[in-house]
Amino acid sequence: MAVYFNEIDPYAAQWLRNLITREIQNMNVLIGCEESGTVRDEFEKLGHKVLSCDLEPSRTDGPHYRGDIFDVIDYPWDLAIFHPPCTHTSVSGARHFAEKWMDGRQAAGVAFFMRLVSRSSHIPRTVFEQPVSIMSTLYRKPDQVIQPWQFGHGETKATCLWLRGVPLLMPTEIVEGRSDRIHKMAPGPERSRERSKTYAGIARAMALQWGGDLLHSASAA
């Protein structure tokens, strides 16, 4: 019986492609500075050996190290996706930049990002994610800027990606709607956590494109 990949679940389709071409191989994947488990869980669905890490406990069950990212960064990872905190670097908080410079918070935020870049040099494939921030000037321009509405969510939240060893993340489902929900969230104890959580459609695209199709190019290299 013929199998049409576009008629079945994308995870199953990717697994079948890998099986048919005998290119199944699991990667060691680190999801840094993530407590939601959103990206980690998508990679785990594809069979990768994945670990998330954050100072906070994981919101969902799964492999998670609660502690300093630099405790685990030197492991021989094949792919690492980092979500360094943007509280003191995002341009959405530009009105507080002078204060944050005076007390050192901004310098500390930039230094943490740059330390991640330096300490992850042994990892062949890395992704750094932040909203529009001063890192585009102090580090380098991002390789791409994505929006939730490109991945099935009718909202806006410009997100910068700095990539090494992985291709650009291709849009999967462009939809209508340009709600600014995240920016307009009311103050509260959950605001920061919800604002930092990766959209499910983006997380799924990361797993399928960098943990699925990437297996083919890795095996051919």
C-alpha positions as CSV (number, residue, x, y, z in Angstrom):
1,M,0.0,0.0,0.0
2,A,1.4,3.4,-0.9
3,V,2.1,5.8,1.9
4,Y,1.7,9.5,1.3
5,F,3.6,11.5,3.8
6,N,1.4,14.5,3.6
7,E,-1.6,12.4,4.7
8,I,-0.2,11.3,8.1
9,D,1.0,13.0,11.3
10,P,4.3,14.9,10.5
11,Y,6.1,13.1,13.3
12,A,5.2,9.7,11.9
13,A,6.0,10.9,8.4
14,Q,9.5,12.0,9.5
15,W,10.1,8.7,11.3
16,L,9.1,6.8,8.2
17,R,11.4,8.8,6.0
18,N,14.3,8.1,8.3
19,L,13.4,4.4,8.6
20,I,13.1,4.0,4.8
21,T,16.5,5.7,4.2
22,R,18.1,3.9,7.1
23,E,19.1,7.3,8.5
24,I,17.6,7.0,12.0
25,Q,20.0,8.4,14.6
26,N,19.3,10.1,17.8
27,M,21.0,13.3,18.8
28,N,22.0,14.6,22.2
29,V,19.9,17.8,22.5
30,L,20.2,20.6,25.1
31,I,17.4,23.1,25.5
32,G,18.9,25.8,27.7
33,C,17.0,28.3,29.8
34,E,13.6,26.6,29.3
35,E,11.3,25.7,32.1
36,S,8.1,25.3,30.1
37,G,9.3,22.0,28.5
38,T,7.7,23.1,25.2
39,V,10.7,22.7,22.9
40,R,12.1,19.8,24.9
41,D,8.9,17.7,24.6
42,E,8.8,18.2,20.8
43,F,12.3,16.8,20.3
44,E,11.6,14.0,22.7
45,K,8.6,12.9,20.6
46,L,11.1,12.3,17.7
47,G,13.2,10.0,19.9
48,H,16.1,12.3,20.7
49,K,18.0,12.2,23.9
50,V,17.1,15.7,25.1
51,L,17.5,17.6,28.3
52,S,16.1,21.0,29.3
53,C,17.8,23.2,31.9
54,D,16.6,26.2,33.9
55,L,16.9,27.6,37.4
56,E,13.1,26.8,37.8
57,P,11.5,23.4,37.8
58,S,10.0,22.1,34.6
59,R,6.3,22.8,34.1
60,T,5.8,19.4,32.5
61,D,7.3,16.0,33.2
62,G,10.5,15.2,31.3
63,P,14.3,15.2,31.4
64,H,15.2,18.5,33.2
65,Y,18.1,19.8,35.1
66,R,17.2,22.4,37.7
67,G,20.3,24.4,38.1
68,D,23.0,26.4,36.4
69,I,23.2,25.9,32.6
70,F,27.0,25.9,32.8
71,D,26.9,22.7,34.9
72,V,25.7,20.7,31.9
73,I,26.9,22.8,28.9
74,D,30.2,20.9,28.4
75,Y,28.4,17.6,27.7
76,P,29.0,16.4,24.1
77,W,25.8,17.8,22.7
78,D,24.9,17.5,19.0
79,L,22.4,20.4,19.1
80,A,21.7,23.1,21.6
81,I,18.9,25.6,21.6
82,F,19.3,28.5,24.1
83,H,16.7,30.9,25.3
84,P,18.8,33.3,27.4
85,P,16.8,35.7,29.6
86,C,16.0,39.0,27.8
87,T,14.6,41.0,30.8
88,H,17.6,43.4,30.7
89,T,18.4,43.3,26.9
90,S,15.0,43.5,25.1
91,V,14.2,46.8,23.4
92,S,10.7,46.6,24.7
93,G,12.2,47.7,28.0
94,A,14.3,50.4,26.5
95,R,12.9,53.1,28.8
96,H,14.7,51.3,31.7
97,F,18.0,50.9,30.0
98,A,19.7,53.8,31.8
99,E,18.7,52.4,35.2
100,K,19.8,48.9,34.2
101,W,23.1,50.1,33.0
102,M,23.8,52.0,36.2
103,D,23.2,49.1,38.5
104,G,24.9,46.5,36.2
105,R,21.8,44.4,35.3
106,Q,22.1,45.0,31.6
107,A,25.9,44.3,31.5
108,A,25.2,41.0,33.4
109,G,22.5,40.0,30.9
110,V,24.7,40.7,27.9
111,A,27.6,38.9,29.6
112,F,25.4,35.8,30.2
113,F,24.4,35.6,26.5
114,M,28.0,36.0,25.4
115,R,29.3,33.4,27.9
116,L,26.7,31.0,26.4
117,V,28.1,31.7,22.9
118,S,31.7,31.1,24.1
119,R,31.0,28.0,26.2
120,S,29.0,26.3,23.5
121,S,31.7,26.5,20.8
122,H,32.2,22.7,21.0
123,I,28.6,22.1,20.0
124,P,28.3,21.7,16.2
125,R,24.7,23.0,15.9
126,T,23.5,25.9,18.1
127,V,20.5,28.3,18.1
128,F,20.2,31.4,20.3
129,E,16.7,32.9,20.6
130,Q,15.7,36.3,22.0
131,P,13.1,38.9,21.1
132,V,14.4,42.1,19.4
133,S,17.2,43.2,21.7
134,I,20.5,45.0,22.0
135,M,22.3,41.7,21.2
136,S,21.7,42.4,17.5
137,T,24.2,45.3,18.0
138,L,26.5,43.9,20.7
139,Y,26.8,40.4,19.3
140,R,25.8,40.3,15.7
141,K,22.7,40.7,13.5
142,P,20.4,37.7,13.8
143,D,20.2,35.2,10.9
144,Q,16.5,35.5,10.8
145,V,13.5,37.1,12.6
146,I,10.3,34.9,12.9
147,Q,6.7,35.6,13.9
148,P,4.1,33.3,15.5
149,W,1.7,33.9,12.6
150,Q,4.2,32.0,10.4
151,F,3.7,28.9,12.5
152,G,-0.1,28.7,13.1
153,H,-0.6,31.3,15.8
154,G,-2.4,34.5,14.8
155,E,-0.2,36.7,17.0
156,T,2.8,39.0,16.7
157,K,6.0,38.6,18.6
158,A,9.2,39.2,16.7
159,T,11.8,36.7,17.7
160,C,15.4,36.8,16.6
161,L,17.4,33.6,15.9
162,W,21.2,33.3,15.7
163,L,22.0,30.1,14.0
164,R,25.2,28.0,13.6
165,G,25.1,24.6,11.8
166,V,21.4,24.6,11.2
167,P,19.3,25.9,8.3
168,L,16.8,28.8,8.5
169,L,13.5,27.8,10.2
170,M,11.0,27.7,7.4
171,P,7.4,28.9,8.1
172,T,4.9,26.0,8.4
173,E,1.5,27.6,8.5
174,I,1.0,31.3,7.7
175,V,-2.3,32.4,9.3
176,E,-4.4,35.5,9.6
177,G,-4.5,37.5,12.8
178,R,-1.9,39.8,14.2
179,S,-2.9,40.0,17.9
180,D,-0.4,41.7,20.2
181,R,-1.5,39.5,23.1
182,I,1.9,38.9,24.7
183,H,2.8,42.6,24.8
184,K,-0.6,43.5,26.3
185,M,-0.6,40.8,29.1
186,A,-1.6,42.3,32.4
187,P,1.1,42.5,35.1
188,G,1.1,39.4,37.4
189,P,3.2,36.6,38.8
190,E,2.8,34.5,35.6
191,R,3.4,37.3,33.1
192,S,7.1,36.7,32.7
193,R,6.8,32.9,32.4
194,E,4.1,33.1,29.7
195,R,5.9,35.8,27.7
196,S,9.0,33.6,27.6
197,K,7.2,30.4,26.6
198,T,7.9,29.2,23.0
199,Y,4.8,29.0,20.9
200,A,3.8,25.3,20.2
201,G,3.9,25.8,16.4
202,I,7.4,27.2,16.5
203,A,8.6,24.4,18.9
204,R,7.2,21.8,16.6
205,A,8.9,23.4,13.6
206,M,12.2,23.4,15.4
207,A,12.0,19.7,16.2
208,L,10.9,18.6,12.8
209,Q,13.3,20.8,10.8
210,W,16.3,20.7,13.1
211,G,15.7,17.3,14.7
212,G,14.1,15.5,11.8
213,D,15.2,16.7,8.3
214,L,18.6,17.6,9.8
215,L,19.2,13.9,10.5
216,H,19.5,13.4,6.7
217,S,22.2,16.1,6.2
218,A,24.0,14.9,9.3
219,S,24.2,11.4,8.0
220,A,25.3,12.5,4.6
221,A,28.1,14.7,5.9
